[in-house]
Amino acid sequence: MQNLSILIVGGGIGGLTSAIALGQKGYSVEIIEKDPEWSVYGVGIIQQSNVIRAVAQLGIIDDYLEAGFPFDRLDIYLPNGDLAAKIPAPRLTDKYPAQLGISRRALQKVLADRAVAEGANVRLGLVVQTLQEDGNGVAVEFSDGSNGHYDLVIGADGVYSQMREMLFPDVEKPKFAGQSVWRYNFKRPPEVDALSVFEGPIGTGLVPLSDELMYMYVTTPEPGNPKYPRKGLAQVMREKLNAAPPFIAELAQQITDDEGVVYKPLEWLLLRGDWHKGRVVLIGDASHATTPHLGQGAGMAIEDSLVLAEELILADSVKEAFVAFQKRRFERCCYIVESSVAICDGQIGEGPLVNVAEATADMFKVIAEPI
Ligand SMILES: Cc1cc2nc3c(=O)[nH]c(=O)nc-3n(C[C@H](O)[C@H](O)[C@H](O)COP(=O)(O)OP(=O)(O)OC[C@H]3O[C@@H](n4cnc5c(N)ncnc54)[C@H](O)[C@@H]3O)c2cc1C
């Protein structure tokens, strides 16, 4: 199909990469984003080799690599701080590195700049009020009183998706996974030049983001999903690291700014039924939100964007494209969500303990498959 007009609900990673992929196919794209500030939540993100491949396919690889910190291996440390292994990460492209650490703000800027350059019209601070399908499209009323008419709508509005609620009000809500992640930025010492993972009862890692910056993540069991007040958050994060390996314990002394701590209870959701209804389709976390144990949530959203754009061009109808899209994506996204949640369950004693190195090696094999 050519010349489609498309509304994307949500200006996050999936919404923006969809806008880029669809703009390149010549489609007319409008994005609406609920947050009037278009602020970016979180610290940084790890992007694996399949994401590097997808971003190369999107045609934005140079800006993307420039904005982050590329690396080709994973360093694993024992709970006492000794280096256990340096594991090479497999490359899926000839020219580009295997992995990238990138700050969420830098990623958002690269994606948003390109989405706009590809012609996307971005409107901030509004949501969908009503959706009404008619014979040849979807009539949409927005919360600011404006209206639009589109050939199709993409719900890229994240784990708490309003579009999912509108389409499938009876499906299960996102589930708390029993763990939370604490994150904090640091000046990057030269020796942290790859993803560094510290084993132990509290999972800790260091992710380089640029020549100057890295972030620490700390994964903790949080039974009952307690709420922590902002005031005192830095001290609580430091206390969580009481038994950390020496290098991490030393860094933990620098965790002093409550505002700098990014705390996030982990939630997940997997739509096992349709990801689409009529002329509306869900992508990314809206249909398959994972815990970050394999670092693949955003990767799946970016791959979704490429596949959906490919299927729309090939298909003779919107429905045919949506069915083909879900067929290509379902198994892979289920694998990521289920394998990630299994690691989490094992760590909190809700399931068999998973060997993370083996699970990661298996994941590398799966994601190497073409999308
Ligand atoms: C702690 C943590 C660490 C993670 N680490 C990694 C990692 O290392 N690597 C990785 O690949 N993935 C990681 N992820 C997962 C990744 O963040 C998500 O999978 C990814 O952001 C999903 O993209 P999305 O576009 O579907 O949703 P989002 O990025 O959440 O974007 C949704 C957008 O929609 C907007 N929105 C919401 N509701 C509405 C509405 N009603 N109308 C309009 N707009 C709306 C939101 O404001 C937001 O801008 C991590 C997640 C967590 C929680």
The ligand as an ORCA input file, in Angstrom:
! r2SCAN-3c Opt
* xyz 0 1
  C      14.645     -0.243     34.373
  C      14.546     -0.500     32.902
  C      15.705     -0.719     32.160
  C      15.634     -1.000     30.804
  N      16.782     -1.221     30.114
  C      16.723     -1.547     28.811
  C      17.911     -1.809     28.082
  O      19.024     -1.745     28.629
  N      17.811     -2.137     26.756
  C      16.590     -2.184     26.124
  O      16.550     -2.496     24.910
  N      15.442     -1.934     26.788
  C      15.470     -1.609     28.108
  N      14.321     -1.327     28.787
  C      13.036     -1.398     28.089
  C      12.710     -0.148     27.272
  O      12.804      1.021     28.065
  C      11.304     -0.255     26.702
  O      11.087     -1.530     26.178
  C      11.088      0.783     25.590
  O      11.181      2.082     26.133
  C       9.731      0.561     24.944
  O       9.502      1.544     23.976
  P       8.002      2.013     23.667
  O       8.112      3.035     22.609
  O       7.141      0.820     23.456
  O       7.496      2.677     25.015
  P       8.067      3.974     25.737
  O       9.494      4.170     25.420
  O       7.621      3.836     27.151
  O       7.280      5.184     25.059
  C       5.913      5.401     25.237
  C       5.628      6.873     24.951
  O       4.218      7.058     24.877
  C       3.855      8.183     25.655
  N       2.474      7.966     26.076
  C       2.034      7.178     27.075
  N       0.696      7.172     27.115
  C       0.277      7.969     26.107
  C      -1.009      8.345     25.621
  N      -2.126      7.903     26.195
  N      -1.077      9.181     24.558
  C       0.064      9.653     23.975
  N       1.306      9.334     24.393
  C       1.406      8.485     25.436
  C       4.856      8.209     26.790
  O       4.946      9.486     27.384
  C       6.138      7.804     26.048
  O       6.754      8.917     25.457
  C      14.368     -1.053     30.151
  C      13.196     -0.806     30.878
  C      13.278     -0.548     32.244
  C      12.004     -0.313     33.008
*
